[in-house]
Amino acid sequence: SWLLLAALVAFQEPVRRSLLAVLRFPFTLTNAAAVALLTLPRLPGLTEENTRLRMALAQQQVDMSQLHETLRTLQQAQALLRTTPHQQGIIAGIIARSTTPTQHTIVIDQGARDGLSMESVIVDASGVVGRVIELHEAVALVLLLTDPDSRVAGIVERSRESGLLQGSGRGQCEFLYLDAGADITQGDRILTAGLSGSFPKGLVLGTVTRVTRDELLGTTSAVVRPAAALGRVEDVLCLSR
């Protein structure tokens, strides 16, 4: 039998490899156990170090996020100041929004002590946001253009047709009291007319998306999309006449 085993080992390579693996197994197992015994005392320290590294990484991510947000705020502030280069303004942030579908208002973090007044006009880099309707020392309530109680005298930039921009309560506005033959088309921009109230002339209100003509009544009206993204605006510029 020993001769047979020797022959198999000599001439059958797979059998030889298997036999050597079996013979080496106890030594491999012993080596693995020794490595495990040497590593076990270090596991608590490695766990603590891993935790510290994770915490440091998390803190770096927070710092980077805050840095990006600060940079975004500064860039938006510069854009706001470029919007009305000939007027002094106060930069404010939005701290609350109305949750009632029929009421379109926001609260800003600037008030009477910062120089705001009743009827201060609120704009962003794209156009008019609304006006102050309630003033406190440190905060102010702003009525957005889309609120049904909002009314602003407007003018068509291209044709100089004038009308009244009124909030519809549905995220849009209506441009009313135009003659039946009024020169107004889809895509026209509507600006503040500066005829009365607190709004200075020439601020962008929005863009016409649809025109309706009533030949029987002899009137024309238009649906206007506000220039400012009122649902996403975060920083605004407060203007006082």
Secondary structure, 3 states (H helix, E strand, C coil): CHHHHHHHHHHCHHHHHHHHHHHHHHHHHHHHHHHHHHHHHHHHHHHHHHHHHHHHHHHHHHHHHHHHHHHHHHHHHHHHHHHCCCCCEEEEEEEEECCCCCCCEEEECCCHHHCCCCCCEEECCCCEEEEEEEECCCCEEEEECCCCCCEEEEEECCCCCEEEEEECCCCCEEEEEEECCCCCCCCCEEEECCCCCCCCCCCEEEEEEEEEEECCCCEEEEEEEECCCCCCCCEEEEECC
